[in-house]
Amino acid sequence: NRVPFSARDLDEAVNETNTKIAKEDNLIYLEERTIGNGGGALWKYVDASSVTPNTFNIVQCVGVPSLALALQSEGSANAEQWGATGDGVSDDTAPIQAFLSSGISSELVFTKGKTYIANDLTASDIVHISGYGALIKRGDNQLDSVYVLSLEGGGSTLRGLNIDGNAANNVGHTNRGEGLRVVGGAIRVDDCDSSNTPVGGTKVGNCFYVAGDNCVLQDTTSSNGGYAACRVEGDNCKVVRPNYLDFEEKGIVFSGAAKSQFTISDVVRMETNSTDASGQAPILVDPGSDKANQLGRFYGENLTGRVTGGIAGSNVCKVVNTKYVTIDGFDFAQTTSNFAGIRFQEYVEYVTLSNGRTEGELNFDSFDYKKITLDNVTIGREDKSLPFPTPVQGIYAKEGVIIKNLSVYGASSGLIRVENWVGQTDTDGTPLTEPYININGITNDSIDATIPVFFMAVPAANVTPGKIVVTGLQVVTGRDTYTQMMAGNSTYDALIQRNQSASSWNRDFLAGAIPTSGTWKQNDKAYHANPVASGNVGWVCLSSGSPGNWKAFGTISS
């Protein structure tokens, strides 16, 4: 099916295009051509009436109107072969987009060390791209640019390519301004960097944005991200070995609604120095506050995160509206003590934290928990150089709480707060029975001002409280060991079963009158449940007994 091609025609084509070529069967090898300087390509001469020349991969033979040259891209094609320059000055959008729109299944290769200026490149079909350290950079003053590169064909791959959002020369950006968009399913991105995305509003400037399902980002790096280093909305996606620094608001944020699973593993580094309170979440899992959008499972393995700025209201890791949360291996650091290491909020149901350390508190800020397990967790710095209030805040779960081998350093106002046991009811209106809390193995080496063990439980009147069982308590502190208990009813013994070795524990609780029954110890305190002017704060036990010798204390002014 060769097109007739005479030596004279060939000579005319050479002369007219100022191009050195050699004929090999029905292929022509171009060493150099004027348009795009795309040396080293294989070209096939074809009937010009069957193609549409575009100056990139299809070139009209000047002087031979019946013939055109079609670029052969079997195996791989270099960006320069399609007319890109990679000089860091010329706009290479058109030639690169020509390849991405060609439907050719070859691998597109960018030249190491070169910078290609391009905007809003879209790969609608499956494509395989290798960068080998090459850089694609957004052009200057591209204020409406949505992204630098978007992969939309399922099964595409990208490796070794760096993307620069050019934030410095796109001040006032009004669109999303993302670096790499991963829209198709089952796309894999390896060893790529996406940085310097512009800041222009809510969720603007994600360095990596993943909307496709079953996608994997591995060994990706980022710095100076606008909204997030990596934002994921697709289902069953994984981010492996990320290394993200200096993002404006978030490190990795998952915000996909009603998805089944999201995984982060083997974090290399996740660090922000932002001073924006809303931005202090190197890891954020938040599919939204509507339970219909609940994420099925978040799985984290070997996670690290660090906040080097930090103001009140911030978190290192925050998880919202997720049914199952499993984090095995974590190390969360911070430079200030006024925000949480890990915070759980609305509609988090099952939590397992194991083999990790956080310098900030664990905050359970919801009432939707079914079961919570903490196993081999350390809270605080061993040198106690970063004091914080209560290491485990507001823990509560309907099916029980299990804490094993908890180590605490530097707490300033207690150990565990169990509070707000609100009178929730089942769907049939039956009041719920609160669960047990089983704590086995606590080492509390906190500052001298601390209350070594502190429980606060305030069950509603229609709630039958469960048990708090504590064994294996070790306290290293300059202050005597005791527990403070505050209960909204008189069923104190049902709330706590004391370890016999903790004989110095004292009990603080609410009462409507001076205790007249039960066995009490010296220094136990009953706080008045309904204090009034000119009355007393409560009653203190002066000597142990049944009920012991109780006297009023703390006169209230009129």
Kinemage of the C-alpha trace (Angstrom):
@kinemage 1
@onewidth
@group {chain A} dominant
@subgroup {mainchain}
@vectorlist {calphas} color= white
{ca asn a 1} P 0.000 0.000 0.000
{ca arg a 2} L 2.841 2.361 -0.715
{ca val a 3} L 2.090 5.789 -2.054
{ca pro a 4} L 4.092 6.404 -5.287
{ca phe a 5} L 7.080 8.490 -4.304
{ca ser a 6} L 9.805 9.378 -6.795
{ca ala a 7} L 13.374 10.350 -6.100
{ca arg a 8} L 12.600 13.705 -7.696
{ca asp a 9} L 9.672 14.237 -5.313
{ca leu a 10} L 11.927 13.297 -2.414
{ca asp a 11} L 14.560 15.751 -3.525
{ca glu a 12} L 11.966 18.501 -3.864
{ca ala a 13} L 10.635 17.784 -0.354
{ca val a 14} L 14.161 17.983 1.023
{ca asn a 15} L 14.903 21.219 -0.740
{ca glu a 16} L 11.623 22.897 0.148
{ca thr a 17} L 11.687 21.984 3.865
{ca asn a 18} L 15.415 22.402 4.428
{ca thr a 19} L 15.350 19.011 6.095
{ca lys a 20} L 17.895 16.182 6.052
{ca ile a 21} L 16.088 12.899 5.527
{ca ala a 22} L 16.920 9.337 4.504
{ca lys a 23} L 14.437 6.930 2.906
{ca glu a 24} L 14.142 3.499 4.553
{ca asp a 25} L 11.586 1.345 2.724
{ca asn a 26} L 8.368 3.325 3.170
{ca leu a 27} L 9.688 5.178 6.243
{ca ile a 28} L 11.590 8.430 6.282
{ca tyr a 29} L 14.053 9.193 9.080
{ca leu a 30} L 14.203 12.893 9.915
{ca glu a 31} L 17.333 14.102 11.600
{ca glu a 32} L 16.071 17.625 11.783
{ca arg a 33} L 13.031 19.547 10.643
{ca thr a 34} L 12.262 23.235 10.747
{ca ile a 35} L 9.017 23.111 12.736
{ca gly a 36} L 9.737 22.317 16.373
{ca asn a 37} L 13.261 21.070 15.778
{ca gly a 38} L 12.080 17.587 16.630
{ca gly a 39} L 15.138 15.568 15.597
{ca gly a 40} L 15.430 11.801 15.742
{ca ala a 41} L 11.886 10.861 14.720
{ca leu a 42} L 10.574 8.179 12.376
{ca trp a 43} L 8.109 9.534 9.806
{ca lys a 44} L 5.950 7.706 7.279
{ca tyr a 45} L 4.891 9.299 4.022
{ca val a 46} L 1.135 9.088 3.517
{ca asp a 47} L -1.503 10.310 1.070
{ca ala a 48} L -2.090 13.949 2.036
{ca ser a 49} L -5.800 13.662 1.250
{ca ser a 50} L -6.232 11.083 4.010
{ca val a 51} L -4.853 13.231 6.840
{ca thr a 52} L -5.079 16.762 8.206
{ca pro a 53} L -1.682 18.403 8.663
{ca asn a 54} L -1.251 20.076 12.054
{ca thr a 55} L 2.471 20.966 12.054
{ca phe a 56} L 3.086 18.563 14.980
{ca asn a 57} L 2.711 14.910 14.079
{ca ile a 58} L 1.395 15.396 10.517
{ca val a 59} L 3.412 17.659 8.215
{ca gln a 60} L 2.576 18.566 4.636
{ca cys a 61} L 5.430 17.923 2.204
{ca val a 62} L 6.115 21.331 0.696
{ca gly a 63} L 6.384 21.020 -3.053
{ca val a 64} L 4.647 17.632 -3.080
{ca pro a 65} L 0.954 18.459 -2.429
{ca ser a 66} L -0.108 14.825 -2.651
{ca leu a 67} L 2.141 13.716 0.203
{ca ala a 68} L 2.385 14.303 3.958
{ca leu a 69} L 4.678 12.982 6.664
{ca ala a 70} L 3.094 11.213 9.664
{ca leu a 71} L 5.120 10.860 12.843
{ca gln a 72} L 5.583 7.262 13.930
{ca ser a 73} L 5.293 6.946 17.716
{ca glu a 74} L 5.632 3.225 18.235
{ca gly a 75} L 7.022 2.415 21.695
{ca ser a 76} L 7.729 5.966 22.837
{ca ala a 77} L 7.794 9.499 21.529
{ca asn a 78} L 9.826 12.433 22.737
{ca ala a 79} L 8.020 15.706 23.386
{ca glu a 80} L 10.449 17.459 21.059
{ca gln a 81} L 9.368 15.188 18.211
{ca trp a 82} L 5.946 16.796 18.492
{ca gly a 83} L 7.371 20.285 18.336
{ca ala a 84} L 7.910 21.123 22.009
{ca thr a 85} L 11.057 23.091 22.794
{ca gly a 86} L 11.479 22.642 26.542
{ca asp a 87} L 13.421 25.918 26.690
{ca gly a 88} L 11.497 27.293 29.692
{ca val a 89} L 10.371 30.313 27.643
{ca ser a 90} L 8.269 29.173 24.687
{ca asp a 91} L 4.683 28.033 25.274
{ca asp a 92} L 4.719 24.269 24.644
{ca thr a 93} L 1.015 23.747 25.373
{ca ala a 94} L -0.043 23.157 21.753
{ca pro a 95} L 2.506 20.482 20.746
{ca ile a 96} L 2.146 18.551 24.011
{ca gln a 97} L -1.634 18.714 23.791
{ca ala a 98} L -1.411 17.468 20.189
{ca phe a 99} L 0.162 14.245 21.437
{ca leu a 100} L -2.315 13.888 24.306
{ca ser a 101} L -5.215 14.304 21.881
{ca ser a 102} L -3.799 12.038 19.177
{ca gly a 103} L -5.060 8.777 20.663
{ca ile a 104} L -1.604 7.251 20.184
{ca ser a 105} L -0.886 4.682 22.887
{ca ser a 106} L 2.863 5.290 22.897
{ca glu a 107} L 4.703 6.555 25.931
{ca leu a 108} L 5.356 10.301 25.916
{ca val a 109} L 8.850 11.082 27.154
{ca phe a 110} L 10.044 14.459 28.381
{ca thr a 111} L 13.736 15.290 28.322
{ca lys a 112} L 15.564 15.332 31.625
{ca gly a 113} L 16.629 18.803 32.717
{ca lys a 114} L 14.247 20.660 30.424
{ca thr a 115} L 11.393 22.977 31.421
{ca tyr a 116} L 8.202 22.953 29.359
{ca ile a 117} L 5.802 25.891 29.709
{ca ala a 118} L 2.218 24.624 29.442
{ca asn a 119} L -1.282 25.110 30.886
{ca asp a 120} L -4.426 22.998 31.145
{ca leu a 121} L -2.989 19.927 29.406
{ca thr a 122} L -5.729 17.283 29.189
{ca ala a 123} L -5.167 13.576 28.510
{ca ser a 124} L -8.697 12.292 27.828
{ca asp a 125} L -7.513 8.833 26.728
{ca ile a 126} L -5.164 6.384 28.398
{ca val a 127} L -1.631 7.757 28.283
{ca his a 128} L 1.764 6.812 29.683
{ca ile a 129} L 4.135 9.652 30.495
{ca ser a 130} L 7.727 9.565 31.750
{ca gly a 131} L 9.449 12.703 32.905
{ca tyr a 132} L 12.853 11.544 34.115
{ca gly a 133} L 13.091 14.722 36.160
{ca ala a 134} L 11.751 17.087 33.482
{ca leu a 135} L 9.544 20.007 34.595
{ca ile a 136} L 6.198 21.233 33.264
{ca lys a 137} L 5.566 24.758 34.501
{ca arg a 138} L 2.428 26.883 34.383
{ca gly a 139} L 2.950 30.032 32.339
{ca asp a 140} L 2.979 33.516 33.814
{ca asn a 141} L -0.316 35.332 34.455
{ca gln a 142} L -2.495 32.313 33.700
{ca leu a 143} L -5.055 33.433 36.267
{ca asp a 144} L -7.873 31.287 34.839
{ca ser a 145} L -5.798 28.127 34.492
{ca val a 146} L -7.590 25.165 36.088
{ca tyr a 147} L -4.588 22.825 36.218
{ca val a 148} L -1.227 22.133 34.651
{ca leu a 149} L -1.911 18.492 33.666
{ca ser a 150} L -5.069 16.381 33.932
{ca leu a 151} L -5.041 12.587 33.493
{ca glu a 152} L -8.541 11.438 32.607
{ca gly a 153} L -7.984 8.116 30.852
{ca gly a 154} L -8.389 5.118 33.128
{ca gly a 155} L -5.244 3.050 33.557
{ca ser a 156} L -2.868 5.892 32.687
{ca thr a 157} L 0.566 6.103 34.299
{ca leu a 158} L 2.831 9.007 35.164
{ca arg a 159} L 6.343 8.719 36.506
{ca gly a 160} L 9.279 10.980 37.161
{ca leu a 161} L 7.605 14.221 36.069
{ca asn a 162} L 7.776 17.451 38.065
{ca ile a 163} L 5.026 20.074 37.955
{ca asp a 164} L 5.411 23.718 38.962
{ca gly a 165} L 2.258 25.764 39.543
{ca asn a 166} L 4.263 29.007 39.258
{ca ala a 167} L 2.421 30.692 42.112
{ca ala a 168} L 4.858 33.626 42.218
{ca asn a 169} L 3.819 34.743 38.731
{ca asn a 170} L 0.111 33.987 39.112
{ca val a 171} L -0.836 36.237 42.009
{ca gly a 172} L -4.588 36.799 42.176
{ca his a 173} L -5.424 33.435 40.632
{ca thr a 174} L -9.205 32.950 40.516
{ca asn a 175} L -9.612 29.352 39.345
{ca arg a 176} L -8.651 26.035 40.948
{ca gly a 177} L -5.029 26.378 39.865
{ca glu a 178} L -4.100 22.784 40.581
{ca gly a 179} L -0.900 21.069 39.593
{ca leu a 180} L -1.742 17.465 38.674
{ca arg a 181} L -5.345 16.255 38.376
{ca val a 182} L -5.994 12.509 38.427
{ca val a 183} L -9.552 12.063 37.187
{ca gly a 184} L -9.624 8.648 35.524
{ca gly a 185} L -9.773 5.370 37.455
{ca ala a 186} L -6.875 3.030 38.277
{ca ile a 187} L -4.269 5.684 37.473
{ca arg a 188} L -0.807 5.316 38.994
{ca val a 189} L 1.547 8.202 39.735
{ca asp a 190} L 5.118 7.409 40.793
{ca asp a 191} L 8.078 9.540 41.814
{ca cys a 192} L 6.528 12.885 40.844
{ca asp a 193} L 6.675 16.340 42.405
{ca ser a 194} L 3.915 18.945 42.251
{ca ser a 195} L 4.607 22.257 43.992
{ca asn a 196} L 4.051 26.017 44.079
{ca thr a 197} L 0.340 26.045 43.336
{ca pro a 198} L -1.333 29.466 43.665
{ca val a 199} L -3.624 30.554 46.491
{ca gly a 200} L -6.948 31.997 45.397
{ca gly a 201} L -9.813 30.772 47.580
{ca thr a 202} L -11.359 27.679 49.150
{ca lys a 203} L -9.862 24.433 47.865
{ca val a 204} L -7.770 26.316 45.331
{ca gly a 205} L -4.246 25.248 44.509
{ca asn a 206} L -4.121 21.521 45.261
{ca cys a 207} L -0.733 20.210 44.180
{ca phe a 208} L -2.206 16.749 43.581
{ca tyr a 209} L -5.958 16.325 43.109
{ca val a 210} L -7.349 12.781 42.822
{ca ala a 211} L -10.974 12.261 41.785
{ca gly a 212} L -10.676 8.822 40.160
{ca asp a 213} L -11.266 5.534 41.994
{ca asn a 214} L -8.592 2.902 42.708
{ca cys a 215} L -5.716 5.319 42.102
{ca val a 216} L -2.249 5.103 43.666
{ca leu a 217} L 0.177 7.947 44.368
{ca gln a 218} L 3.566 6.591 45.392
{ca asp a 219} L 6.780 8.428 46.283
{ca thr a 220} L 5.256 11.820 45.523
{ca thr a 221} L 6.692 15.079 46.859
{ca ser a 222} L 5.279 18.564 47.242
{ca ser a 223} L 6.034 21.951 48.750
{ca asn a 224} L 4.293 25.317 48.870
{ca gly a 225} L 0.825 24.056 48.070
{ca gly a 226} L -2.070 26.505 47.945
{ca tyr a 227} L -4.894 24.563 49.632
{ca ala a 228} L -3.534 21.055 50.007
{ca ala a 229} L -0.484 19.113 48.977
{ca cys a 230} L -2.790 16.238 48.052
{ca arg a 231} L -6.590 16.231 47.962
{ca val a 232} L -8.349 12.910 47.341
{ca glu a 233} L -12.015 12.372 46.507
{ca gly a 234} L -11.864 8.999 44.740
{ca asp a 235} L -12.769 5.644 46.298
{ca asn a 236} L -10.245 3.033 47.406
{ca cys a 237} L -7.264 5.302 46.714
{ca lys a 238} L -3.832 4.993 48.296
{ca val a 239} L -1.114 7.533 49.029
{ca val a 240} L 2.175 5.736 49.716
{ca arg a 241} L 5.400 7.305 50.988
{ca pro a 242} L 4.343 10.964 50.571
{ca asn a 243} L 6.811 13.740 51.368
{ca tyr a 244} L 4.904 17.030 51.639
{ca leu a 245} L 6.222 20.297 53.115
{ca asp a 246} L 5.064 23.884 53.659
{ca phe a 247} L 1.516 23.526 52.375
{ca glu a 248} L -0.771 26.471 53.005
{ca glu a 249} L -3.604 24.588 54.715
{ca lys a 250} L -3.643 20.777 54.455
{ca gly a 251} L -1.164 18.013 53.771
{ca ile a 252} L -3.338 15.099 52.689
{ca val a 253} L -7.077 15.721 52.775
{ca phe a 254} L -9.697 13.123 51.907
{ca ser a 255} L -13.070 14.660 51.099
{ca gly a 256} L -14.851 12.068 48.965
{ca ala a 257} L -18.498 11.521 49.861
{ca ala a 258} L -19.875 8.030 50.585
{ca lys a 259} L -16.694 6.139 49.670
{ca ser a 260} L -15.588 2.746 50.967
{ca gln a 261} L -11.905 3.158 51.871
{ca phe a 262} L -8.925 5.495 51.861
{ca thr a 263} L -5.355 4.508 52.786
{ca ile a 264} L -2.197 6.425 53.693
{ca ser a 265} L 0.978 4.487 54.434
{ca asp a 266} L 4.657 5.023 55.204
{ca val a 267} L 4.698 8.813 55.350
{ca val a 268} L 8.198 10.176 54.774
{ca arg a 269} L 7.394 13.687 55.961
{ca met a 270} L 4.258 15.774 56.427
{ca glu a 271} L 5.026 19.215 57.786
{ca thr a 272} L 3.414 22.634 57.757
{ca asn a 273} L 4.522 25.932 59.228
{ca ser a 274} L 1.255 27.734 58.532
{ca thr a 275} L -0.158 29.984 61.252
{ca asp a 276} L -3.722 29.616 59.991
{ca ala a 277} L -5.769 27.719 62.581
{ca ser a 278} L -7.897 26.093 59.885
{ca gly a 279} L -4.745 24.962 58.152
{ca gln a 280} L -3.206 22.905 60.922
{ca ala a 281} L -4.141 19.474 59.630
{ca pro a 282} L -1.277 17.675 57.928
{ca ile a 283} L -3.697 14.732 57.694
{ca leu a 284} L -7.436 15.414 57.368
{ca val a 285} L -10.119 12.824 56.619
{ca asp a 286} L -13.394 14.701 56.214
{ca pro a 287} L -16.057 13.489 53.764
{ca gly a 288} L -18.490 16.033 55.218
{ca ser a 289} L -20.745 16.293 58.257
{ca asp a 290} L -23.739 14.526 56.662
{ca lys a 291} L -23.690 10.895 57.789
{ca ala a 292} L -24.951 9.851 54.345
{ca asn a 293} L -21.455 10.810 53.103
{ca gln a 294} L -19.676 8.635 55.668
{ca leu a 295} L -16.366 7.036 54.635
{ca gly a 296} L -16.360 3.284 55.250
{ca arg a 297} L -12.781 2.916 56.449
{ca phe a 298} L -9.664 5.015 56.871
{ca tyr a 299} L -6.505 2.960 57.223
{ca gly a 300} L -3.201 4.552 58.165
{ca glu a 301} L 0.112 2.764 58.607
{ca asn a 302} L 3.345 4.401 59.747
{ca leu a 303} L 2.031 7.943 59.663
{ca thr a 304} L 4.024 11.011 60.634
{ca gly a 305} L 2.952 14.610 60.826
{ca arg a 306} L 4.435 17.794 62.200
{ca val a 307} L 3.118 21.283 62.770
{ca thr a 308} L 5.889 23.830 63.253
{ca gly a 309} L 3.614 26.877 63.477
{ca gly a 310} L 0.379 26.175 65.211
{ca ile a 311} L -2.278 28.209 66.999
{ca ala a 312} L -5.348 27.268 69.019
{ca gly a 313} L -7.907 25.133 67.235
{ca ser a 314} L -5.417 23.224 65.120
{ca asn a 315} L -4.816 19.487 64.760
{ca val a 316} L -2.050 17.284 63.410
{ca cys a 317} L -4.465 14.530 62.345
{ca lys a 318} L -8.229 14.960 62.186
{ca val a 319} L -10.813 12.352 61.203
{ca val a 320} L -14.497 13.137 60.647
{ca asn a 321} L -17.512 11.023 59.602
{ca thr a 322} L -15.695 7.699 59.156
{ca lys a 323} L -17.090 4.374 60.339
{ca tyr a 324} L -13.822 2.486 60.898
{ca val a 325} L -10.524 4.186 61.717
{ca thr a 326} L -7.387 2.075 62.063
{ca ile a 327} L -4.008 3.748 62.548
{ca asp a 328} L -1.109 1.416 63.268
{ca gly a 329} L 2.171 3.239 63.795
{ca phe a 330} L 2.174 7.022 64.051
{ca asp a 331} L 4.407 9.866 65.205
{ca phe a 332} L 2.757 13.290 65.429
{ca ala a 333} L 4.857 16.239 66.569
{ca gln a 334} L 4.131 19.908 67.206
{ca thr a 335} L 5.769 22.988 68.655
{ca thr a 336} L 2.895 24.383 70.725
{ca ser a 337} L 0.665 22.716 73.275
{ca asn a 338} L -2.689 24.287 72.494
{ca phe a 339} L -4.045 21.897 69.890
{ca ala a 340} L -4.767 18.208 69.471
{ca gly a 341} L -2.447 15.564 68.120
{ca ile a 342} L -5.379 13.477 66.881
{ca arg a 343} L -9.004 14.659 66.879
{ca phe a 344} L -12.081 12.608 66.030
{ca gln a 345} L -15.385 14.286 65.261
{ca glu a 346} L -18.889 13.603 63.923
{ca tyr a 347} L -19.940 10.056 63.052
{ca val a 348} L -16.680 8.304 63.828
{ca glu a 349} L -17.727 4.891 65.158
{ca tyr a 350} L -14.870 2.384 65.589
{ca val a 351} L -11.362 3.621 66.421
{ca thr a 352} L -8.174 1.580 66.858
{ca leu a 353} L -4.909 3.409 67.547
{ca ser a 354} L -1.810 1.284 68.097
{ca asn a 355} L 1.965 1.567 68.358
{ca gly a 356} L 2.252 5.326 68.110
{ca arg a 357} L 3.144 8.627 69.732
{ca thr a 358} L 1.556 12.037 69.692
{ca glu a 359} L 2.844 15.176 71.386
{ca gly a 360} L -0.692 16.558 71.608
{ca glu a 361} L -3.813 15.150 73.220
{ca leu a 362} L -6.187 12.552 71.814
{ca asn a 363} L -9.514 14.326 71.487
{ca phe a 364} L -12.716 12.340 71.080
{ca asp a 365} L -15.087 15.154 70.237
{ca ser a 366} L -18.320 13.315 69.468
{ca phe a 367} L -20.904 10.903 70.900
{ca asp a 368} L -21.148 8.470 68.000
{ca tyr a 369} L -18.398 6.043 69.007
{ca lys a 370} L -19.229 2.353 69.135
{ca lys a 371} L -15.839 1.045 70.297
{ca ile a 372} L -12.446 2.626 70.994
{ca thr a 373} L -9.160 0.755 71.437
{ca leu a 374} L -5.829 2.352 72.357
{ca asp a 375} L -2.908 -0.079 72.399
{ca asn a 376} L 0.701 0.896 73.123
{ca val a 377} L 0.178 4.634 72.706
{ca thr a 378} L 2.430 7.386 74.093
{ca ile a 379} L 1.181 10.932 74.625
{ca gly a 380} L 3.575 13.836 75.226
{ca arg a 381} L 7.341 14.290 75.246
{ca glu a 382} L 9.418 12.194 77.578
{ca asp a 383} L 11.268 15.273 78.818
{ca lys a 384} L 7.880 16.894 79.594
{ca ser a 385} L 8.976 20.025 77.709
{ca leu a 386} L 5.571 20.494 76.074
{ca pro a 387} L 2.905 20.399 78.818
{ca phe a 388} L -0.701 20.004 77.749
{ca pro a 389} L -3.995 19.653 79.662
{ca thr a 390} L -5.676 16.236 79.507
{ca pro a 391} L -4.035 13.614 77.256
{ca val a 392} L -7.193 11.607 76.539
{ca gln a 393} L -10.115 13.986 76.201
{ca gly a 394} L -13.804 13.080 76.217
{ca ile a 395} L -13.462 9.351 75.520
{ca tyr a 396} L -16.799 7.569 75.210
{ca ala a 397} L -18.055 4.523 73.275
{ca lys a 398} L -21.301 2.541 73.372
{ca glu a 399} L -19.667 -0.883 73.003
{ca gly a 400} L -16.734 -0.200 75.287
{ca val a 401} L -13.337 1.415 75.599
{ca ile a 402} L -10.142 -0.631 75.904
{ca ile a 403} L -6.875 1.090 76.794
{ca lys a 404} L -3.693 -0.983 77.024
{ca asn a 405} L -0.180 0.264 77.768
{ca leu a 406} L -0.803 3.986 77.721
{ca ser a 407} L 2.197 6.211 78.558
{ca val a 408} L 1.706 9.889 79.360
{ca tyr a 409} L 4.364 12.593 79.798
{ca gly a 410} L 3.698 16.185 80.784
{ca ala a 411} L -0.058 16.310 81.396
{ca ser a 412} L -1.027 19.379 83.416
{ca ser a 413} L -4.616 18.698 84.499
{ca gly a 414} L -5.361 15.017 84.476
{ca leu a 415} L -5.080 11.768 82.618
{ca ile a 416} L -8.417 10.740 81.114
{ca arg a 417} L -11.648 12.691 80.909
{ca val a 418} L -14.789 10.654 80.533
{ca glu a 419} L -17.525 13.221 80.251
{ca asn a 420} L -20.898 14.090 78.814
{ca trp a 421} L -22.419 10.654 78.958
{ca val a 422} L -25.589 12.070 77.518
{ca gly a 423} L -28.879 10.200 77.774
{ca gln a 424} L -29.049 8.930 74.216
{ca thr a 425} L -31.815 6.498 73.354
{ca asp a 426} L -32.063 3.647 70.916
{ca thr a 427} L -34.377 3.850 67.911
{ca asp a 428} L -37.241 2.476 70.000
{ca gly a 429} L -36.726 5.142 72.661
{ca thr a 430} L -35.085 2.793 75.171
{ca pro a 431} L -32.331 4.527 77.180
{ca leu a 432} L -28.891 3.175 76.380
{ca thr a 433} L -26.716 1.526 78.991
{ca glu a 434} L -23.266 3.079 79.023
{ca pro a 435} L -20.376 0.687 78.409
{ca tyr a 436} L -17.398 -0.334 80.405
{ca ile a 437} L -14.016 1.353 80.221
{ca asn a 438} L -11.166 -1.105 80.734
{ca ile a 439} L -7.746 0.430 81.340
{ca asn a 440} L -4.803 -1.913 81.801
{ca gly a 441} L -1.310 -0.520 82.102
{ca ile a 442} L -0.831 3.231 82.496
{ca thr a 443} L 2.460 5.002 83.058
{ca asn a 444} L 1.842 8.627 83.913
{ca asp a 445} L 5.025 10.676 84.263
{ca ser a 446} L 3.592 14.145 84.282
{ca ile a 447} L 4.428 17.508 85.759
{ca asp a 448} L 4.083 17.954 89.502
{ca ala a 449} L 0.969 20.104 89.226
{ca thr a 450} L -1.021 17.341 87.579
{ca ile a 451} L -3.798 15.232 88.959
{ca pro a 452} L -2.244 11.876 88.083
{ca val a 453} L -5.540 10.125 87.405
{ca phe a 454} L -8.645 12.084 86.598
{ca phe a 455} L -12.005 10.760 85.543
{ca met a 456} L -15.013 12.954 85.065
{ca ala a 457} L -18.243 11.185 84.301
{ca val a 458} L -21.594 12.937 84.193
{ca pro a 459} L -24.255 10.465 83.079
{ca ala a 460} L -27.768 11.719 82.510
{ca ala a 461} L -30.523 10.691 84.894
{ca asn a 462} L -31.967 8.119 82.482
{ca val a 463} L -28.657 6.423 81.733
{ca thr a 464} L -27.403 3.374 83.606
{ca pro a 465} L -23.642 3.839 83.859
{ca gly a 466} L -21.218 1.060 83.162
{ca lys a 467} L -17.927 0.303 84.880
{ca ile a 468} L -14.519 1.877 84.731
{ca val a 469} L -11.942 -0.804 85.518
{ca val a 470} L -8.355 0.310 86.053
{ca thr a 471} L -5.429 -2.070 86.621
{ca gly a 472} L -1.679 -1.801 86.325
{ca leu a 473} L -1.436 1.895 87.187
{ca gln a 474} L 2.051 3.399 87.561
{ca val a 475} L 2.440 7.049 88.434
{ca val a 476} L 5.776 8.857 88.412
{ca thr a 477} L 5.194 12.352 89.694
{ca gly a 478} L 5.989 14.583 92.640
{ca arg a 479} L 2.389 14.633 93.739
{ca asp a 480} L 0.384 12.017 95.583
{ca thr a 481} L -1.656 9.691 93.424
{ca tyr a 482} L -5.397 9.987 93.481
{ca thr a 483} L -8.376 9.951 91.228
{ca gln a 484} L -11.060 12.578 90.974
{ca met a 485} L -14.511 11.292 90.176
{ca met a 486} L -17.547 13.418 89.558
{ca ala a 487} L -20.788 11.582 88.972
{ca gly a 488} L -24.289 12.878 88.372
{ca asn a 489} L -25.825 10.250 90.659
{ca ser a 490} L -24.876 8.198 93.690
{ca thr a 491} L -23.813 5.030 91.847
{ca tyr a 492} L -20.135 5.705 92.318
{ca asp a 493} L -19.152 2.091 92.911
{ca ala a 494} L -20.781 1.116 89.634
{ca leu a 495} L -18.653 3.683 87.875
{ca ile a 496} L -15.264 2.586 89.114
{ca gln a 497} L -13.732 -0.603 90.405
{ca arg a 498} L -10.527 0.418 92.098
{ca asn a 499} L -7.264 -1.433 91.749
{ca gln a 500} L -6.262 -2.610 95.237
{ca ser a 501} L -2.705 -1.395 94.699
{ca ala a 502} L -3.987 2.153 94.260
{ca ser a 503} L -4.892 2.446 97.922
{ca ser a 504} L -4.261 6.187 98.029
{ca trp a 505} L -6.977 7.045 95.525
{ca asn a 506} L -9.579 9.524 96.628
{ca arg a 507} L -13.017 10.119 95.205
{ca asp a 508} L -14.650 13.400 94.292
{ca phe a 509} L -18.312 13.276 93.346
{ca leu a 510} L -21.545 15.279 93.284
{ca ala a 511} L -24.096 14.816 96.049
{ca gly a 512} L -27.318 16.470 97.158
{ca ala a 513} L -26.505 16.100 100.854
{ca ile a 514} L -23.794 14.956 103.249
{ca pro a 515} L -23.068 11.217 102.724
{ca thr a 516} L -24.764 9.031 105.319
{ca ser a 517} L -23.984 5.596 103.907
{ca gly a 518} L -21.193 3.780 102.123
{ca thr a 519} L -17.521 3.329 102.964
{ca trp a 520} L -15.327 6.377 102.483
{ca lys a 521} L -11.735 7.430 102.972
{ca gln a 522} L -10.092 10.458 104.430
{ca asn a 523} L -9.963 13.325 101.874
{ca asp a 524} L -12.870 11.998 99.791
{ca lys a 525} L -14.987 14.974 98.743
{ca ala a 526} L -18.672 15.336 97.945
{ca tyr a 527} L -19.379 18.486 95.942
{ca his a 528} L -22.807 20.070 96.427
{ca ala a 529} L -24.986 19.241 93.438
{ca asn a 530} L -27.089 22.387 93.978
{ca pro a 531} L -24.906 25.046 95.641
{ca val a 532} L -26.568 28.253 96.854
{ca ala a 533} L -25.459 31.618 98.203
{ca ser a 534} L -24.300 31.526 101.835
{ca gly a 535} L -24.123 27.736 101.585
{ca asn a 536} L -21.117 25.447 101.257
{ca val a 537} L -19.173 24.061 98.323
{ca gly a 538} L -19.474 20.524 99.639
{ca trp a 539} L -18.327 18.055 102.286
{ca val a 540} L -14.953 16.447 102.992
{ca cys a 541} L -14.315 13.151 104.812
{ca leu a 542} L -12.009 13.861 107.779
{ca ser a 543} L -11.579 10.233 108.834
{ca ser a 544} L -12.195 6.962 107.029
{ca gly a 545} L -15.173 4.823 107.884
{ca ser a 546} L -18.721 3.833 107.062
{ca pro a 547} L -19.791 6.478 106.314
{ca gly a 548} L -16.793 8.217 107.952
{ca asn a 549} L -16.624 11.646 109.565
{ca trp a 550} L -17.885 14.317 107.097
{ca lys a 551} L -17.748 18.100 107.502
{ca ala a 552} L -18.806 20.977 105.277
{ca phe a 553} L -16.104 23.014 103.519
{ca gly a 554} L -15.902 26.045 101.264
{ca thr a 555} L -18.271 28.800 102.378
{ca ile a 556} L -20.078 30.497 99.472
{ca ser a 557} L -20.558 34.267 99.832
{ca ser a 558} L -24.053 35.704 99.946
